[in-house]
Amino acid sequence: MKIIEHYRSSLPRSLSLLAVLLASVVFFAALAFMFDQAREAVKREAMERATQILDNTVQRADNILSNAETATANTLWQIKRQLHQKDSMVVYATAFMKSNPMMEGCSIAFEPYFFEQQGRYFSMYVGKEEDGSLITAIEGSASYEYFYMDWYQLPKLLDRPAWTDPFLDVDVDIDNEAKMIVSYGMPIKDDAGKYVGTLSTDISLSWLSQTISAVKPYPNSYSIMLGRNGTYFVHPDTSKLLYESIFTETLENDNPDRLALGQAMVRGEEGVRQAVVDGEHCYMFYKPLGTTGWSVAIVCPEKDILSGFHRLQNAVITIFILGILIMLLVMGRIIRRQLKPLETLAAQTEVIANGDFSQVIPYDGRTDEIGRLEQSFTHMQHSLVSYIDQVKRSVAAKASLENELKVASDIQMSMVPRIFPPFPDRDDIDLYASMTPAKEVGGDLYDFFVQDNRLYFCVGDVSGKGVPASLLMAVTRNLFRVIAQQGYTPSEIATKINHALSEDNEQGMFVTMFIGMANLETGRMDFCNCGHNPPVICIPGEPARFLSMQYVNIALGMMDGMEFQGETLPDIRGQRLLIYTDGLNEAENPSFELFGNDRLIETMNHVGGKPSRVVIEEMLEVVEKHRAGAVPSDDLTLLCLMLKA
Amino acid sequence: MINLHRYILLASLAITTLTAQAQKITFTPQWTAQAQFAGYYVALEQGFYKEAGLDVEITHPTTSLSAIELLRSGKSNITTMQLCQAMQSKDDGLDLVNILQTSMNNALVIVSGNEETPLRKGIRVGTWSVPFDQIAIAMSLKEQLEYEWIPIASTSTLLVTGAIDATLAMSYNEYYLLKQSGVHLTEDNVYRFSDHEYNVQEDGAYTLRSYYQNHRDELKRFAAASRKGWEWAAGHPEETLDIVMDYVTRNHTVTNRPLQRLMLKEVLRLQTDRESGQREFRLRPDMVKLANELLLESQLLLNEVKYEDLIAE
């Protein structure tokens, strides 16, 4: 993880790693393909080579064996000319041995009683001693019935010349010395074509063993030779010679591969097979040896055949790995140098980001992407500086404006009564009001005062918001106070305010307003609703409802000369009135859902019986909850009143 | 009196010396060293003979001196022999006594060089130059197969070259040698005499009656120790094989361990009587009778050799 983090934290590092990884994939694919092809080519070449060597070996062996065959055939011809001359046989055998020094012995053996005076046995044998001298013997006895020997019987029974399998020439009576011999036998026939005996010539297997054993195309390869019955006659493990055959391993355990190989070899086939020999994968190249019925094989361990290839493979893989490492290093450095300006840039932008715009972004004259980036950064830095300048100025201007607005807001708030309870010396008036502008200053207003035992009050809402509305609010509030103090009824007050506002109303602004005048003695309330929301009235024992009104006049300031109609409630004592602006019932939550009249009535049902302050506080709380953090879109003014009996 | 005492003393000393000294016995199995004789090797190597108070020497026959010749000449005291061979020898006048019968079944088979049955008329069949083939000859005559018998010295070369069509083999020896020569052995090309009406016992240990009469006790002990050797071999095949391979190496037998392992297994199998399922170590009168019938019919035996004449008591 640390390594990954180490690489991810640096662009040059991660870029060079990526490049090297990509290169590795490409190289690896190419190498794998090359190795595969090379391996096949090496194998093909090795097979051709081994086959060639095997062919040459077999050819060489075959030549020697052919010579023996020819020499034997020549002697047979001589024997047949003087078949009944028993004494000639030693001459022929000796002559054969003298003219064929590579031969070990020669037997001219006859069927029982062929030479009657010789009795059952007559086998003229001339053999070579260790010192090269020749010995002569007439062989055959009850303990050596040569008729049963392969060298005698094969040509006889097959009725053709034949090679025996190699055998041990054991003469236990003399020195128990064993030599491996092969014999080539030819049937001797009389003039009538009747078989009368066998001419057999012996050849030592040692020369053949040496010839075949010497074949070593690879360091660990070796050659074997099998007789017709699969017996090993040449094998590097001499303990197997004569004692084991290629089938020995199949005796106790199933080994179909070995069985098939052995059968192919003893059948005299030629070919290549893969086999597991002593736990090692090997190629066996096999070929029959002339007319002998023997089979020669070269066993080449696969790893030997491929050793050159594996050396090459290891070298290439080493170079590949080293190359990748060097590449990683060099690429890293090159990319680092190329991206150095980016690093500087990163450091300097960090400084700039921290507010130090005085940093000079270097430009080294490059025209590539990095050069352009440097230029863009410089440009951006300049723009930033000028922009931030502008922003600073705007902020300062805004701050001053805000300050003014704050003052204006204070002034506006000071226009409406803000001390509660407003009439501490009277316990018959429970009145509470609240005004919350949506902006610094608002267009809502309320007012109340007591004059001549009458309570004048109003709640109004100027069209629009902000400073213009606040100015009109101030005007309207003053008009209300000045006109109401002259003892007019609510409808007269409305008519007069309307007139005053309508004059020179070029902005076309207007004010909705509920104006009320309650007689504190009788509880009668006159009121005039100038386009304002109907107040909610809570009569004890009844559900809260909107005050039903006969006349809903137009808003103030809309049309000059209008006569406003007022109405009267006979006695509002014990009843609670909530007069509000549309900032209440039209308060929106983030999903733009309105607070609504129903919720208003419902809330009043809950809180209508409580003191006015509590009503307003809880109402504000409910609205706030409904708004759920949404910014108020309109000013909100509430006035709650109850006259006590 | 003094003299008499001295004589008695001398005589008793001589007797003591005689009994203390183990009796020397030379035993010669009928073939080269191999697992066929494992029980005897075991008895010697495990000291069973010694325990029985016997000093046994095991020798093997040579090409010029067969086991029976050694027995006849007195150079060997005991040899192994097949039942038919023993009967023929007895018929020829050599008075043999069976002191231990090991084989309870016949091991002889005929293997054809091709995939066909060896029971084909007039084919060339390889045989041994020594008489192990009586049952096969009897069978061929009975079945009128007119085999051309070819005595052979090697086991497989003539068969695999096609010089002969079939060959006799012992199921514990040549059978596996043929298998090792790549000859494909099937139900079809192998004829087992024991599976037909020719199941005649084979190997047993024999001695001359003249020798037997003077050495009854030692021979009984030899038989018991040899039997113990065979029982041990059956219980310890791998250790037995080690012993066999020692003999094989010493005697230059051309073989190998897998072949000897298979031989031992088969020889032990042949020692189990089919009816009782036991290793019985006895001559069966019915098998002697069967052998007589077969050999007399094929004139391999001129006179009947009775069971009672073969056994020791």
Chai-1 contact restraints between the chains, C-beta under 6 A:
chainA,res_idxA,chainB,res_idxB,connection_type,confidence,min_distance_angstrom,max_distance_angstrom,comment,restraint_id
A,S143,B,T63,contact,1.0,0.0,6.0,A-B,restraint_1
A,S143,B,S64,contact,1.0,0.0,6.0,A-B,restraint_2
A,Y148,B,S129,contact,1.0,0.0,6.0,A-B,restraint_3
A,Y148,B,P151,contact,1.0,0.0,6.0,A-B,restraint_4
A,Y148,B,I152,contact,1.0,0.0,6.0,A-B,restraint_5
A,Y148,B,A153,contact,1.0,0.0,6.0,A-B,restraint_6
A,M149,B,A153,contact,1.0,0.0,6.0,A-B,restraint_7
A,D150,B,S154,contact,1.0,0.0,6.0,A-B,restraint_8
A,D150,B,T157,contact,1.0,0.0,6.0,A-B,restraint_9
A,L154,B,A163,contact,1.0,0.0,6.0,A-B,restraint_10
A,L157,B,A163,contact,1.0,0.0,6.0,A-B,restraint_11
A,L158,B,A163,contact,1.0,0.0,6.0,A-B,restraint_12
A,D165,B,T157,contact,1.0,0.0,6.0,A-B,restraint_13
A,R228,B,T157,contact,1.0,0.0,6.0,A-B,restraint_14
A,R228,B,V160,contact,1.0,0.0,6.0,A-B,restraint_15
A,R228,B,T161,contact,1.0,0.0,6.0,A-B,restraint_16
A,N229,B,S156,contact,1.0,0.0,6.0,A-B,restraint_17
A,N229,B,T157,contact,1.0,0.0,6.0,A-B,restraint_18
A,N229,B,V160,contact,1.0,0.0,6.0,A-B,restraint_19
A,N229,B,S181,contact,1.0,0.0,6.0,A-B,restraint_20
A,G230,B,S181,contact,1.0,0.0,6.0,A-B,restraint_21
A,G230,B,G182,contact,1.0,0.0,6.0,A-B,restraint_22
A,L242,B,V254,contact,1.0,0.0,6.0,A-B,restraint_23
A,Y243,B,V254,contact,1.0,0.0,6.0,A-B,restraint_24
A,Y243,B,N256,contact,1.0,0.0,6.0,A-B,restraint_25
A,E244,B,N256,contact,1.0,0.0,6.0,A-B,restraint_26
A,S245,B,Q180,contact,1.0,0.0,6.0,A-B,restraint_27
A,F247,B,Q180,contact,1.0,0.0,6.0,A-B,restraint_28
A,F247,B,G182,contact,1.0,0.0,6.0,A-B,restraint_29
A,T248,B,Q180,contact,1.0,0.0,6.0,A-B,restraint_30
A,T248,B,N256,contact,1.0,0.0,6.0,A-B,restraint_31
A,T248,B,P258,contact,1.0,0.0,6.0,A-B,restraint_32
A,L251,B,P258,contact,1.0,0.0,6.0,A-B,restraint_33
A,E252,B,P258,contact,1.0,0.0,6.0,A-B,restraint_34
A,G262,B,G182,contact,1.0,0.0,6.0,A-B,restraint_35
A,Q263,B,G182,contact,1.0,0.0,6.0,A-B,restraint_36
A,V266,B,G182,contact,1.0,0.0,6.0,A-B,restraint_37
